[in-house]
Amino acid sequence: MLKIFPPNNRIPLEEATPQMTFPNTTNLASFTPESQLIMLNEITEPKFLSSYKHNGASGVREELAIIYHEVTHWADTVGTIWGNEYLKTAYSAYDVMPVLDRSGSEASYHHFLRLHDANRRLKHDDYYRVMRKHQPDHSLSHPWRISFSSGVEFNGSGLPDENRPICFVKFGNNPSDELLVRQPLSIASLLETTATWSELSTHFHLVGTLNEDEKFVETHMLTQRFGKNLYTPELTVYSSPVHLLAHHTRMKNAAEAYHFSALLALVCLNLVGSHFSRLKVPGSFNAWGARISAFKRNESRPFAFMVICENGPKWEPGMPPWVWIDAALAASGLPSFQEILSHAVDVLTADEQHCNRAEMAVSQRYMRMLGAKWLAYRRDQKDSAINIRHLSDGDLILPAMYDAEGNVFSVFGKGFDTSLFDLETMFDAEAELRSRVRNFRNACR
């Protein structure tokens, strides 16, 4: 059973779809990876700055939690190995648009489908997700039963493709074990885990600055809110990695489970090809047969997450997440947390590949540079969470974003250079790209 408590080993707060979007659980904001843009649907810059001026960070805690949820999606896209490769796919599609009318350009249209497939596999279409319509209530005190399975994608011709397996987390009724939800464990699941941990961490850090009475009340409210989300069937894309890790480690504290899961998700987003070839898969997966080789060949990060969880030790109270991570990685035949993330930082820093469109190439390099700095920061903090603690590091820059009135908003005025990444240009380009991808996909499938 998972219970929500502030994590014991957190670092203290210093005093002071055609279109693939990642909304937070309340749809108050969203992030679009193709454009790397954050949209704040109900937050305006004037109101935010006024509340912050008069009440400090605690006065905008809800807003900051939403913002840092989306900023984490941004950092996971511009500042991880997975995100860097995804953006190369997106920018290759952007490169096609200016030459659409040139003779022979048809040979490059396949980049549209590559992006479509990359987006489709981020979350996997609703077809692969099963959810019973009428759900019996489950909660922190009456948890789901959990099991795991694998399946395969259907290819563009509608045939099962054993070269493209999918792993699932299955949530069952307690005690009958009747299937309630079958959730694909996907890249989106890993991304939502890191983002939700940033959101929860922001709350905990700012609640920690309140007086004891206020702290007690706010902590209880957080317990109720995030506990409910953990057992909301519609939100299993957010919670499946957390349930999976807690199941294998026998962890009871949901906040700890989010912390551990988010850090492991960050590691998995930064694995490279050699890591997958070295990955030790426990015998309990043998029933999956040839799918194991296919998962490795496809460099399936969700599969790696599942394997590392099973290989990891049981949780012990007071165990820091990076200690458990390193033990789980060693048991999986992989380097340490520090080695994996340091290598990823080096790869991002040294990568000079960029798209052909000059203005977009500048944007691509700028975002990659920012991403590498954020990844180095998260490595050094031994925490995937992005929250207000970063303000003490003057070298870190938050992305500019659109507020609810369509104005460009730079949170805390942290120096984002819009001459190197123009939000309006990317917004318009992504809208055109989405249309081109949809039209060409309809022509092919």
WOFENUR-V831673 format. One record per residue. N is the residue number from 1. D_FIRST is the distance of its C-alpha to the first C-alpha in whole Angstrom. Layout:
n;d_first
N;D_FIRST
N;D_FIRST
This chain:
n;d_first
1;0
2;4
3;7
4;10
5;13
6;16
7;16
8;18
9;20
10;21
11;25
12;26
13;28
14;32
15;34
16;36
17;34
18;38
19;36
20;33
21;31
22;28
23;27
24;25
25;22
26;25
27;28
28;30
29;31
30;31
31;32
32;34
33;34
34;38
35;39
36;37
37;37
38;35
39;35
40;34
41;35
42;35
43;35
44;39
45;40
46;43
47;40
48;37
49;40
50;41
51;38
52;37
53;41
54;41
55;37
56;36
57;33
58;31
59;33
60;32
61;28
62;27
63;30
64;29
65;26
66;27
67;30
68;28
69;25
70;29
71;30
72;27
73;28
74;32
75;31
76;29
77;32
78;35
79;34
80;32
81;34
82;32
83;33
84;37
85;37
86;36
87;38
88;41
89;41
90;41
91;44
92;46
93;45
94;47
95;50
96;51
97;51
98;54
99;56
100;55
101;59
102;60
103;62
104;60
105;56
106;55
107;54
108;51
109;50
110;47
111;45
112;44
113;43
114;41
115;39
116;38
117;37
118;35
119;34
120;33
121;31
122;29
123;27
124;28
125;30
126;28
127;29
128;27
129;24
130;23
131;21
132;22
133;24
134;22
135;19
136;17
137;15
138;11
139;9
140;6
141;7
142;7
143;6
144;9
145;10
146;11
147;15
148;18
149;21
150;25
151;27
152;31
153;32
154;35
155;38
156;41
157;43
158;40
159;39
160;36
161;36
162;35
163;36
164;33
165;30
166;27
167;23
168;20
169;17
170;16
171;14
172;14
173;14
174;12
175;13
176;17
177;16
178;18
179;18
180;18
181;18
182;19
183;19
184;22
185;21
186;24
187;25
188;24
189;21
190;21
191;24
192;21
193;19
194;21
195;23
196;19
197;19
198;22
199;22
200;19
201;21
202;24
203;22
204;21
205;24
206;26
207;24
208;25
209;29
210;29
211;30
212;27
213;27
214;27
215;24
216;22
217;22
218;22
219;19
220;17
221;19
222;17
223;14
224;15
225;16
226;14
227;11
228;13
229;14
230;11
231;11
232;15
233;16
234;20
235;18
236;16
237;19
238;18
239;14
240;14
241;15
242;12
243;10
244;12
245;12
246;9
247;9
248;12
249;12
250;9
251;8
252;6
253;8
254;9
255;12
256;13
257;11
258;14
259;16
260;16
261;16
262;19
263;21
264;21
265;22
266;25
267;26
268;25
269;28
270;30
271;30
272;34
273;36
274;36
275;32
276;32
277;34
278;33
279;29
280;28
281;27
282;25
283;26
284;23
285;25
286;28
287;28
288;28
289;32
290;34
291;31
292;30
293;33
294;33
295;30
296;32
297;35
298;34
299;32
300;28
301;26
302;23
303;24
304;24
305;21
306;19
307;22
308;21
309;17
310;18
311;21
312;19
313;18
314;15
315;14
316;15
317;15
318;18
319;18
320;20
321;19
322;23
323;23
324;20
325;21
326;25
327;23
328;22
329;25
330;27
331;26
332;26
333;30
334;30
335;31
336;29
337;28
338;31
339;33
340;31
341;31
342;35
343;36
344;35
345;37
346;40
347;40
348;39
349;42
350;44
351;44
352;47
353;47
354;47
355;48
356;52
357;52
358;53
359;51
360;48
361;49
362;49
363;46
364;44
365;45
366;44
367;40
368;40
369;41
370;39
371;36
372;37
373;37
374;34
375;32
376;34
377;33
378;29
379;30
380;31
381;29
382;26
383;24
384;24
385;24
386;27
387;27
388;30
389;31
390;33
391;36
392;37
393;38
394;41
395;41
396;38
397;39
398;36
399;38
400;40
401;38
402;39
403;39
404;39
405;42
406;43
407;44
408;43
409;41
410;40
411;38
412;39
413;42
414;41
415;44
416;43
417;46
418;47
419;50
420;48
421;45
422;47
423;44
424;46
425;48
426;44
427;43
428;47
429;46
430;43
431;44
432;47
433;45
434;42
435;45
436;47
437;44
438;44
439;47
440;48
441;45
442;46
443;49
444;48
445;45
